[in-house]
């Protein structure tokens, strides 16, 4: 049996002390770096996360604007209708409508009288020239002083004298001649309707 040496026992005790000190120093760091236990890492369910919803678009301003536009459009058309219904027709409109409705099957004298009367009435109403109760020569003599109708005097003379030949000389009016008289009268009314009556 081996003998027990006191020196060896003291060395063993010293080594055990060193080992214990090293363990004491190492344990806190091991405790800090050790992974958490599974029970501590599991978290409970969180509450519902409310996602903000986009506010609904407000179209009230657009509807109001559309309603105003519709109202204005209706008011405009009503005003146009009312104005047309309550505005007396112009001398031009009356003459053009009368020329459009002239019957071509009338006797020559009657047809010439009617077409001539339409144009004379238009001139008297539009330019305040006494035309319906005057002869062609008296009427033409008066409009020579009118600076507005002056450029149209030649065409007007030819038209009125053609009508006079049918009325007083029993000159027959062919269908082409009747159409030409109506066309010339219509052109005269259209060309002079926008002129401002002025007298030299």
Long-range contacts (C-beta under 8 A, 24 or more apart in sequence): 90-193, 91-121, 91-122, 91-125, 91-126, 91-193, 92-122, 92-126, 92-189, 92-190, 92-193, 94-121, 94-122, 94-125, 95-119, 95-121, 95-122, 95-185, 95-189, 96-186, 96-189, 96-190, 99-182, 99-185, 99-186, 99-189, 102-182, 104-175, 104-178, 104-179, 108-166, 108-170, 108-171, 108-172, 108-173, 109-166, 109-167, 109-170, 111-166, 111-173, 111-178, 112-162, 112-163, 112-164, 112-166, 112-167, 112-173, 112-181, 113-163, 113-167, 115-163, 115-181, 115-182, 115-185, 116-159, 116-160, 116-163, 116-164, 116-167, 118-185, 119-156, 119-159, 119-160, 119-185, 119-188, 119-189, 122-189, 123-149, 126-192, 126-193, 126-197, 127-197, 128-197, 136-160, 136-161, 136-164, 145-199, 145-200, 146-197, 146-198, 146-199, 146-200, 147-198, 147-199, 147-200, 148-192, 148-195, 148-196, 148-197, 148-198, 148-199, 149-192, 152-188, 152-191, 152-192, 155-184, 155-187, 155-188, 156-188, 158-184, 159-184, 159-185, 159-188
